[in-house]
Amino acid sequence: PGRAPHPGAAPPSRAPGTVPARLRSHVGFSAPLARHAVRLGLTIGLSTVIAALLDLPHPYWLPLTVAWVSRPGLGETTVKVAARVLGTIVGIALAAAVVEVIDPGTVGLALALAAMAALVAGFLGAQYAIAVSGITAFVILLFRIVGQQVESAYPSRLLATLAGGGLVLASAFL
């Protein structure tokens, strides 16, 4: 106690036990990360099947939502789902305001895309709901800049987010 480590000494281990012992502690259904991995794989698979059966316009949105909001614990998952839903709603509103109200033209859309990209970059690690707002608006504005009709993207994006969040919450309860 109180002495500096020898200059050539190995740094102290962050967790007790050897690497194989620590890896074994994450295997089996008693390990939270193992249960999460199984739950995540099954939920992504189910969401992919549902998206294909419903013939959604952007079928990847549903499994993508599942992948992004799934967390090992129910509390963490609930917070992430709520942030995703809120961010999606705000992002749709942002995109609709730009496209339907302002209708800025190509240069204005490019500037709005840059602003949404900055929003994502600035908040992805710190405030997920704000980052999701930027991501959602960015994707919809990209559709518009390449000439696609975006009006159908509003409800399909919201539906995919709600369905993905619901599937994740249901699987977390299991």
N, C-alpha and C positions, 0 to 999 in steps of 0.2 A: 504494500500500500504506500502510495506517495512517491514511489520510485518510477523513473522514466524507463520504458522498455529498452532492452539492449538494441543498439542500432541495426543489427542484422536479424533481429527476431521477426517472426511472422506476425502479421496483424492478428488481433484477437478475432475469433469466429463470431459471427453475428447471431448464430443460433447453435444450440448445443447439438452434439452428435456429428457423425460423419455425413457426407453428402448422400451416400446411399440410404442411410437411416432417415434423413430428412425427406428424401424422395418417397421412401416407403410409407412415411406418415401421411402422405397425400393420396395413397392408393386405397381403394375400398370404399364402400358406401358410408362408413363412419366418418370419412374425411369430407369436410364441407366443399372443398374445391373439386373433388371427384364427383360429388352429387351435382354440383353446379355444371360441370362439364357435360355430364349425361343429360341433364335437364336442358341445357342450351342446345346440344346437338339434336335432341328430339323436337324441341320447339322450333328450331330453324327448319328442320325437315317438314314438320307439320305446316308451318307457315308457307313454305314453298309449294306444298301440295295444294293448300287452300288458294293461294294466289293463282295457281295454274287452273284449278277447277272453276274459279270465279272469272277467269279471263280478264283480269285487271289490266288497265292500260299500261301501267308500269309495274309489272309483277315483282320486280326486285325490291320495291319499297317495303313490302311487308316483311320478308326475311331480314332485310337490312335493319329495319327498326328493332326487330327481335334481337339481333346481334348487338346493337348499340346500347340497348337499355337493360339487358340482362345483367344481373349482379348476383354474387353468391348469397347475399342475405335479403330477406323480404323487405326490411326497412330501406336498405340501399336501393333496391329495385323499385319500390314505390316512389321514392324521391326522384329517381331517374325517369320513370314513366311520366310522372307529373310534369317534370321539366320539359320532357320531349313534347307532350301534348300542348302545353302552354306555348313553347317556342314555335311549334308548328302553326298554331293558330295566329300568333303574332306575325310569323313569316309570311303566311298566306295573305294576311291583311296588308303587310308591307308591299308584297308583290302586286296585289290588286290595286293598291294606291298608285304605284308607279305605272302599271299597265293601263288600268281603267280610268284613272282620274287624270294623271299627268300626261300619259302617252308621249314620252319624251323623244321618240325617234331613236335611231341607231346609236348616235353619240351619247345621248342621255342614258340609254340602256347600258352602254359600256361603262359609263360613270357609275350608274347604280350597281352594276355588277362588281366594280372595284370597291365600292362602299360596303357591299355585303361581304365580299372576301375579307376586307379589313375587320369587319365585325366578327367574323368567324375566327380569324387569326388572333384577334385581341382577347376573345372571351372563351375559347374552347377549353382551356384548362381551368379557368376561374369561375365561369358562370355558364353552365351548359345550356340553360333555357335561352339566353341571349345568343349564344353561338348557333343553336338550332334555328332561331329566327333568321339569322343570316344565311344559314345553309339552305333553308326552305325557300326563302326569297331568291337566293342565288340560282337554285335549280330551275325555278319557275321562270325567272328572267332569262336564263340561258335558252329555255324552250322558245321564248318570245323572240330573242335575237336571231335564232336560226329559222324563224318564220312559222313556228307551230302555234296553233291555237292553245292558249293557256287556260281558258275558262274551265275546261274539263279537268285540268290538273289540280284545281283548288279542292274539289270534293274528293278526288281519288287520293291525294296526298293526305288529307285529314282522315279519310277512312282507313288507309294503310297504317297510319300512326295509331289510331284508336284500336284497330284490330290487333296490331302487333303488341301494343301495350297491354291489351286485355289477355292475349295469349301468354305473355310473359308473367303477368300477375297470377293467372290461373296456374301456370306451371310452378311458380314459386310457392303457392299454397300446397301443392302436392308434395 
